[in-house]
Amino acid sequence: MKKINFAIISMCMILVSCNNSAEKRQAATEKIKAGITKTDWGSADGKAVYLFTLTNKNGDEVRVSNYGGTITSWTMPDKNGNKTSIVLGFDSLSGYLAKPPYFGATIGRYGNRIANGKFNLGNTEYTLAQNNGKNSLHGGLKGFDKVVWDASPLIDSIPSLTLHYLSKDGEEGFPGNLSVAVKFSLSDDDALTIEYNAETDKPTPVNLTNHSYFNLSGDVSNTILDETLMINAGHYTPVDTSLIPTGEIKSVKGSPFDFTAPEKIGARIGQVKGGYDHNFVLNRKDSLLDLEATLFDPMTGRKLEVYTTQPGIQFYSGNFLDGSIKTSSGKPINQHAALCLETQHFPDSPNEPLFPSTILGPGEKYHSITEYKVLVVGKKD
């Protein structure tokens, strides 16, 4: 009997151990279960602000706030398994209320610059806020980056978040009531898709984009000058001293703007006065979603692929970052600590008839998609 009892006890111990192991495995699985969570993040303009965390099956996370439609972080491992965020952002709402230079924000009603804060539609001249010297930049004094959006989180095949905002007729000087929806989705292959939709009841310029600052090393102590960039663009739009396009569409061949083959960003940046802050005209003949740019960081093995339906990409090399803004951990964000690849229409298009039109009319639907996908090269098992 004793032998039988010992056998029973031993079997029970094995079963308990197996159950504990199964529970641990299940708990570990639950920790990285794909989904979306919502956290209170304070308030602005008398409205509740939330932080939404989108998590894929790998445990990689993108955090988005309904304040400004802002991507606050995108955390994923490098080739050595070290997890860091590849975009600049803050841990609290206060960092964004201090009005940093559009970190991770959804930009509208018009991304980029409009010369002298003026444009004509029909027989009417519209005047916008001049918040960038004499020009209007990124929607004006209170663009889409500084409003609280309505949020609709969704778990379908992948976690996604849709933000809604109604920009009223006359807001920041723009005509028409513009209804906007921006959807963020994170797939299991580490692709962040941003889908933009808008409708209006009056003709109005619309140019929506996202202003995330990327540093693939995950550490602002490292500049982006050693990262390698490719942009599928044979032409760019030269600018004047206030960064307004001259109207010319110029070939990149033989210039420091030629990124048709992968090129280290720091290799020729000294030849560009002030650094890169230019619109690149993509080599495309349609509006399908295509790969248009890649960014690679040899230190971490992270590679960013940019797919878009838009005709242009604004490459900004973080020229105006000067160390006055610090990360949540206290590190200064210095010049060239990060870069932006803003998919968009061209700057000042309302005043340039030869540029692709950005005018949306009643009954028309604005629709564009951009996908940022991250791969890890040389990943260790």
DRENGU-56156 format. One record per residue (C-alpha): residue in three letters; chain; y, x, z negated. Coordinates in nm, 3 decimals, padded with zeros to 5 digits. Example, Ala and Ser with C-alpha at 12.3 -4.5 7.8 and 13.67 -1.06 7.14 Angstrom:
Ala; A; -00.450; 01.230; -00.780
Ser; A; -00.106; 01.367; -00.714
END
This chain:
Met; A; 00.000; 00.000; 00.000
Lys; A; 00.236; 00.280; -00.085
Lys; A; 00.184; 00.434; 00.256
Ile; A; 00.249; 00.098; 00.416
Asn; A; 00.560; 00.050; 00.204
Phe; A; 00.687; 00.397; 00.294
Ala; A; 00.625; 00.322; 00.659
Ile; A; 00.813; -00.005; 00.630
Ile; A; 01.099; 00.165; 00.447
Ser; A; 01.112; 00.443; 00.706
Met; A; 01.114; 00.189; 00.986
Cys; A; 01.394; -00.005; 00.818
Met; A; 01.596; 00.313; 00.779
Ile; A; 01.550; 00.390; 01.149
Leu; A; 01.655; 00.036; 01.241
Val; A; 01.962; 00.057; 01.016
Ser; A; 02.051; 00.394; 01.165
Cys; A; 02.008; 00.256; 01.516
Asn; A; 02.219; -00.046; 01.430
Asn; A; 02.491; 00.177; 01.283
Ser; A; 02.489; 00.394; 01.594
Ala; A; 02.505; 00.085; 01.814
Glu; A; 02.795; -00.051; 01.609
Lys; A; 02.978; 00.282; 01.638
Arg; A; 02.923; 00.286; 02.013
Gln; A; 03.043; -00.073; 02.035
Ala; A; 03.350; 00.009; 01.822
Ala; A; 03.428; 00.308; 02.041
Thr; A; 03.392; 00.090; 02.348
Glu; A; 03.621; -00.173; 02.199
Lys; A; 03.888; 00.089; 02.131
Ile; A; 03.918; 00.162; 02.503
Lys; A; 03.850; -00.187; 02.628
Ala; A; 04.082; -00.264; 02.917
Gly; A; 04.353; -00.509; 02.817
Ile; A; 04.711; -00.562; 02.712
Thr; A; 04.873; -00.581; 02.369
Lys; A; 05.216; -00.696; 02.258
Thr; A; 05.428; -00.544; 01.980
Asp; A; 05.761; -00.658; 01.837
Trp; A; 06.023; -00.401; 01.932
Gly; A; 06.349; -00.543; 01.796
Ser; A; 06.616; -00.747; 01.972
Ala; A; 06.904; -00.714; 02.217
Asp; A; 07.163; -00.970; 02.325
Gly; A; 07.015; -01.204; 02.065
Lys; A; 06.676; -01.203; 02.240
Ala; A; 06.341; -01.068; 02.123
Val; A; 06.232; -00.739; 02.273
Tyr; A; 05.864; -00.648; 02.300
Leu; A; 05.660; -00.345; 02.392
Phe; A; 05.350; -00.416; 02.599
Thr; A; 05.064; -00.166; 02.620
Leu; A; 04.844; -00.180; 02.930
Thr; A; 04.513; 00.001; 02.876
Asn; A; 04.243; 00.069; 03.135
Lys; A; 03.873; 00.135; 03.075
Asn; A; 03.940; 00.510; 03.045
Gly; A; 04.171; 00.452; 02.751
Asp; A; 04.474; 00.558; 02.954
Glu; A; 04.790; 00.365; 02.863
Val; A; 05.112; 00.253; 03.023
Arg; A; 05.375; 00.099; 02.796
Val; A; 05.638; -00.135; 02.933
Ser; A; 05.922; -00.310; 02.750
Asn; A; 06.086; -00.634; 02.857
Tyr; A; 06.416; -00.462; 02.775
Gly; A; 06.525; -00.335; 03.113
Gly; A; 06.175; -00.370; 03.258
Thr; A; 06.128; -00.019; 03.123
Ile; A; 05.820; 00.202; 03.147
Thr; A; 05.843; 00.389; 02.817
Ser; A; 05.530; 00.604; 02.849
Trp; A; 05.225; 00.672; 03.063
Thr; A; 04.966; 00.857; 02.856
Met; A; 04.661; 01.016; 03.013
Pro; A; 04.462; 01.342; 02.985
Asp; A; 04.516; 01.663; 03.181
Lys; A; 04.238; 01.885; 03.318
Asn; A; 04.166; 02.014; 02.965
Gly; A; 04.150; 01.665; 02.814
Asn; A; 04.489; 01.687; 02.643
Lys; A; 04.661; 01.348; 02.640
Thr; A; 05.038; 01.337; 02.689
Ser; A; 05.288; 01.108; 02.858
Ile; A; 05.385; 01.204; 03.212
Val; A; 05.712; 01.006; 03.204
Leu; A; 06.020; 01.045; 02.985
Gly; A; 06.077; 00.777; 02.726
Phe; A; 06.143; 00.690; 02.364
Asp; A; 05.932; 00.555; 02.080
Ser; A; 06.190; 00.296; 01.975
Leu; A; 06.435; 00.053; 02.131
Ser; A; 06.732; 00.241; 01.984
Gly; A; 06.677; 00.522; 02.232
Tyr; A; 06.738; 00.284; 02.521
Leu; A; 07.028; 00.099; 02.360
Ala; A; 07.205; 00.437; 02.356
Lys; A; 07.205; 00.407; 02.739
Pro; A; 07.014; 00.712; 02.862
Pro; A; 07.024; 00.771; 03.240
Tyr; A; 06.788; 00.488; 03.337
Phe; A; 06.469; 00.636; 03.186
Gly; A; 06.178; 00.431; 03.326
Ala; A; 06.400; 00.132; 03.403
Thr; A; 06.372; -00.142; 03.662
Ile; A; 06.685; -00.105; 03.876
Gly; A; 06.879; -00.391; 04.037
Arg; A; 07.042; -00.583; 04.179
Tyr; A; 07.106; -00.278; 04.398
Gly; A; 06.935; 00.053; 04.330
Asn; A; 07.140; 00.364; 04.416
Arg; A; 07.508; 00.375; 04.518
Ile; A; 07.746; 00.145; 04.701
Ala; A; 08.061; 00.323; 04.819
Asn; A; 08.385; 00.234; 04.643
Gly; A; 08.210; -00.060; 04.476
Lys; A; 08.278; -00.281; 04.778
Phe; A; 08.094; -00.444; 05.067
Asn; A; 08.155; -00.726; 05.314
Leu; A; 07.933; -01.022; 05.389
Gly; A; 08.061; -01.249; 05.662
Asn; A; 08.434; -01.279; 05.608
Thr; A; 08.419; -01.211; 05.235
Glu; A; 08.473; -00.879; 05.059
Tyr; A; 08.285; -00.839; 04.731
Thr; A; 08.400; -00.603; 04.456
Leu; A; 08.156; -00.443; 04.214
Ala; A; 08.199; -00.238; 03.898
Gln; A; 08.282; 00.127; 03.970
Asn; A; 08.053; 00.287; 03.714
Asn; A; 07.985; 00.616; 03.895
Gly; A; 08.322; 00.764; 03.977
Lys; A; 08.468; 00.532; 04.240
Asn; A; 08.123; 00.401; 04.337
Ser; A; 07.890; 00.135; 04.206
Leu; A; 07.554; 00.270; 04.082
His; A; 07.224; 00.095; 04.001
Gly; A; 07.361; -00.257; 03.972
Gly; A; 07.681; -00.191; 03.781
Leu; A; 07.780; -00.177; 03.415
Lys; A; 07.499; -00.406; 03.307
Gly; A; 07.231; -00.389; 03.571
Phe; A; 06.873; -00.507; 03.540
Asp; A; 06.799; -00.201; 03.326
Lys; A; 07.008; -00.340; 03.038
Val; A; 06.894; -00.704; 03.022
Val; A; 06.606; -00.868; 02.837
Trp; A; 06.348; -01.006; 03.079
Asp; A; 06.109; -01.297; 03.021
Ala; A; 05.754; -01.164; 02.999
Ser; A; 05.415; -01.303; 03.102
Pro; A; 05.123; -01.074; 03.014
Leu; A; 04.797; -01.136; 03.199
Ile; A; 04.442; -01.006; 03.178
Asp; A; 04.270; -01.079; 03.506
Ser; A; 04.055; -00.816; 03.673
Ile; A; 04.299; -00.555; 03.540
Pro; A; 04.573; -00.575; 03.273
Ser; A; 04.911; -00.671; 03.415
Leu; A; 05.254; -00.779; 03.301
Thr; A; 05.500; -00.991; 03.499
Leu; A; 05.867; -00.985; 03.406
His; A; 06.112; -01.253; 03.523
Tyr; A; 06.492; -01.246; 03.537
Leu; A; 06.754; -01.477; 03.684
Ser; A; 07.062; -01.284; 03.793
Lys; A; 07.335; -01.547; 03.817
Asp; A; 07.585; -01.589; 04.097
Gly; A; 07.873; -01.347; 04.041
Glu; A; 07.686; -01.124; 03.796
Glu; A; 07.827; -00.771; 03.829
Gly; A; 08.014; -00.899; 04.135
Phe; A; 07.709; -00.986; 04.347
Pro; A; 07.687; -01.324; 04.522
Gly; A; 07.405; -01.573; 04.476
Asn; A; 07.160; -01.671; 04.205
Leu; A; 06.881; -01.416; 04.243
Ser; A; 06.541; -01.497; 04.090
Val; A; 06.340; -01.178; 04.036
Ala; A; 05.979; -01.113; 03.933
Val; A; 05.837; -00.764; 03.877
Lys; A; 05.465; -00.720; 03.812
Phe; A; 05.314; -00.406; 03.654
Ser; A; 04.937; -00.351; 03.682
Leu; A; 04.721; -00.060; 03.564
Ser; A; 04.386; -00.009; 03.737
Asp; A; 04.080; 00.176; 03.612
Asp; A; 04.143; 00.455; 03.864
Asp; A; 04.480; 00.528; 03.701
Ala; A; 04.701; 00.356; 03.956
Leu; A; 05.015; 00.186; 03.829
Thr; A; 05.120; -00.078; 04.080
Ile; A; 05.468; -00.229; 04.070
Glu; A; 05.520; -00.541; 04.280
Tyr; A; 05.870; -00.681; 04.334
Asn; A; 05.957; -01.036; 04.444
Ala; A; 06.296; -01.206; 04.471
Glu; A; 06.466; -01.513; 04.616
Thr; A; 06.832; -01.611; 04.645
Asp; A; 07.048; -01.915; 04.719
Lys; A; 07.323; -01.709; 04.891
Pro; A; 07.312; -01.399; 05.112
Thr; A; 07.318; -01.092; 04.888
Pro; A; 07.222; -00.722; 04.893
Val; A; 06.894; -00.649; 04.711
Asn; A; 06.739; -00.308; 04.654
Leu; A; 06.491; -00.298; 04.365
Thr; A; 06.319; 00.015; 04.237
Asn; A; 06.185; 00.189; 03.928
His; A; 06.362; 00.489; 03.777
Ser; A; 06.082; 00.670; 03.593
Tyr; A; 06.137; 01.040; 03.527
Phe; A; 05.812; 01.232; 03.584
Asn; A; 05.707; 01.559; 03.427
Leu; A; 05.337; 01.600; 03.500
Ser; A; 05.301; 01.878; 03.243
Gly; A; 05.374; 01.619; 02.974
Asp; A; 05.616; 01.857; 02.799
Val; A; 05.991; 01.868; 02.866
Ser; A; 05.993; 02.233; 02.762
Asn; A; 05.849; 02.293; 03.109
Thr; A; 06.076; 02.222; 03.406
Ile; A; 05.955; 02.055; 03.724
Leu; A; 06.059; 02.357; 03.935
Asp; A; 05.701; 02.490; 03.951
Glu; A; 05.557; 02.153; 04.051
Thr; A; 05.468; 02.110; 04.418
Leu; A; 05.609; 01.819; 04.618
Met; A; 05.526; 01.663; 04.953
Ile; A; 05.732; 01.381; 05.106
Asn; A; 05.626; 01.221; 05.435
Ala; A; 05.979; 01.228; 05.574
Gly; A; 06.107; 01.400; 05.887
His; A; 06.467; 01.300; 05.816
Tyr; A; 06.705; 01.247; 05.526
Thr; A; 07.051; 01.100; 05.476
Pro; A; 07.316; 01.369; 05.402
Val; A; 07.576; 01.278; 05.140
Asp; A; 07.937; 01.354; 05.057
Thr; A; 08.061; 01.503; 04.731
Ser; A; 08.023; 01.167; 04.552
Leu; A; 07.661; 01.135; 04.677
Ile; A; 07.741; 00.858; 04.925
Pro; A; 07.557; 00.889; 05.260
Thr; A; 07.774; 01.006; 05.548
Gly; A; 07.593; 00.766; 05.780
Glu; A; 07.405; 01.044; 05.956
Ile; A; 07.024; 01.052; 05.964
Lys; A; 06.941; 01.422; 05.988
Ser; A; 06.621; 01.614; 06.056
Val; A; 06.474; 01.807; 05.762
Lys; A; 06.334; 02.076; 05.992
Gly; A; 06.444; 02.426; 05.896
Ser; A; 06.626; 02.301; 05.585
Pro; A; 06.555; 02.296; 05.209
Phe; A; 06.489; 01.923; 05.253
Asp; A; 06.166; 01.984; 05.443
Phe; A; 05.883; 01.867; 05.219
Thr; A; 05.658; 01.756; 05.504
Ala; A; 05.412; 02.015; 05.372
Pro; A; 05.364; 02.075; 04.997
Glu; A; 05.644; 02.297; 04.867
Lys; A; 05.734; 02.425; 04.521
Ile; A; 06.045; 02.235; 04.411
Gly; A; 06.218; 02.544; 04.276
Ala; A; 06.164; 02.747; 04.591
Arg; A; 06.479; 02.626; 04.772
Ile; A; 06.664; 02.412; 04.522
Gly; A; 06.932; 02.680; 04.493
Gln; A; 07.026; 02.612; 04.856
Val; A; 07.113; 02.249; 04.774
Lys; A; 07.449; 02.216; 04.602
Gly; A; 07.393; 02.038; 04.272
Gly; A; 07.020; 02.002; 04.333
Tyr; A; 06.823; 01.728; 04.504
Asp; A; 06.961; 01.373; 04.479
His; A; 06.896; 01.250; 04.832
Asn; A; 06.733; 00.968; 05.020
Phe; A; 06.440; 01.072; 05.238
Val; A; 06.369; 00.862; 05.548
Leu; A; 05.995; 00.805; 05.555
Asn; A; 05.790; 00.853; 05.872
Arg; A; 05.671; 00.498; 05.901
Lys; A; 05.657; 00.233; 06.170
Asp; A; 05.559; -00.066; 05.955
Ser; A; 05.587; -00.198; 05.600
Leu; A; 05.225; -00.151; 05.497
Leu; A; 05.139; 00.019; 05.168
Asp; A; 05.089; 00.387; 05.259
Leu; A; 05.077; 00.724; 05.087
Glu; A; 05.426; 00.871; 05.125
Ala; A; 05.458; 01.145; 04.861
Thr; A; 05.251; 01.366; 04.634
Leu; A; 05.349; 01.573; 04.331
Phe; A; 05.120; 01.837; 04.177
Asp; A; 05.141; 02.032; 03.852
Pro; A; 04.917; 02.342; 03.865
Met; A; 04.940; 02.394; 03.488
Thr; A; 04.771; 02.065; 03.395
Gly; A; 04.595; 01.976; 03.720
Arg; A; 04.769; 01.639; 03.734
Lys; A; 04.849; 01.507; 04.079
Leu; A; 05.072; 01.206; 04.141
Glu; A; 05.036; 01.007; 04.463
Val; A; 05.314; 00.767; 04.563
Tyr; A; 05.230; 00.473; 04.787
Thr; A; 05.500; 00.231; 04.899
Thr; A; 05.606; -00.034; 05.149
Gln; A; 05.968; 00.082; 05.134
Pro; A; 06.147; 00.282; 05.408
Gly; A; 06.287; 00.552; 05.179
Ile; A; 06.236; 00.762; 04.867
Gln; A; 06.523; 00.897; 04.659
Phe; A; 06.416; 01.237; 04.526
Tyr; A; 06.625; 01.327; 04.222
Ser; A; 06.555; 01.660; 04.050
Gly; A; 06.712; 01.575; 03.713
Asn; A; 07.033; 01.762; 03.788
Phe; A; 07.250; 01.583; 03.533
Leu; A; 07.013; 01.624; 03.238
Asp; A; 07.194; 01.867; 03.009
Gly; A; 07.008; 01.877; 02.677
Ser; A; 07.236; 01.625; 02.507
Ile; A; 06.953; 01.370; 02.506
Lys; A; 06.646; 01.451; 02.299
Thr; A; 06.293; 01.316; 02.300
Ser; A; 06.167; 01.113; 02.004
Ser; A; 06.016; 01.437; 01.872
Gly; A; 06.352; 01.613; 01.892
Lys; A; 06.308; 01.828; 02.203
Pro; A; 06.620; 01.859; 02.422
Ile; A; 06.585; 01.719; 02.773
Asn; A; 06.743; 01.991; 02.982
Gln; A; 06.830; 02.015; 03.351
His; A; 06.524; 01.976; 03.578
Ala; A; 06.306; 01.866; 03.284
Ala; A; 06.185; 01.576; 03.500
Leu; A; 06.227; 01.423; 03.844
Cys; A; 06.245; 01.079; 04.000
Leu; A; 06.076; 00.950; 04.316
Glu; A; 06.251; 00.616; 04.359
Thr; A; 06.102; 00.408; 04.640
Gln; A; 06.380; 00.202; 04.797
His; A; 06.606; 00.117; 05.088
Phe; A; 06.883; 00.361; 05.169
Pro; A; 07.196; 00.408; 04.954
Asp; A; 07.510; 00.221; 05.063
Ser; A; 07.316; 00.018; 05.321
Pro; A; 07.556; -00.282; 05.292
Asn; A; 07.826; -00.056; 05.439
Glu; A; 07.608; 00.122; 05.696
Pro; A; 07.506; -00.109; 05.985
Leu; A; 07.267; 00.151; 06.130
Phe; A; 07.060; 00.164; 05.808
Pro; A; 06.777; -00.088; 05.751
Ser; A; 06.934; -00.408; 05.619
Thr; A; 06.917; -00.492; 05.249
Ile; A; 07.066; -00.841; 05.285
Leu; A; 06.843; -01.119; 05.155
Gly; A; 06.925; -01.473; 05.267
Pro; A; 06.837; -01.819; 05.135
Gly; A; 06.483; -01.918; 05.231
Glu; A; 06.379; -01.555; 05.268
Lys; A; 06.150; -01.370; 05.030
Tyr; A; 06.205; -01.015; 04.910
His; A; 05.872; -00.843; 04.857
Ser; A; 05.782; -00.478; 04.809
Ile; A; 05.503; -00.280; 04.645
Thr; A; 05.494; 00.071; 04.503
Glu; A; 05.188; 00.236; 04.356
Tyr; A; 05.190; 00.552; 04.147
Lys; A; 04.838; 00.694; 04.120
Val; A; 04.740; 00.994; 03.907
Leu; A; 04.444; 01.221; 03.979
Val; A; 04.330; 01.520; 03.775
Val; A; 04.229; 01.830; 03.970
Gly; A; 03.994; 02.086; 03.811
Lys; A; 03.899; 01.849; 03.529
Lys; A; 03.652; 02.000; 03.278
Asp; A; 03.341; 01.801; 03.185
END
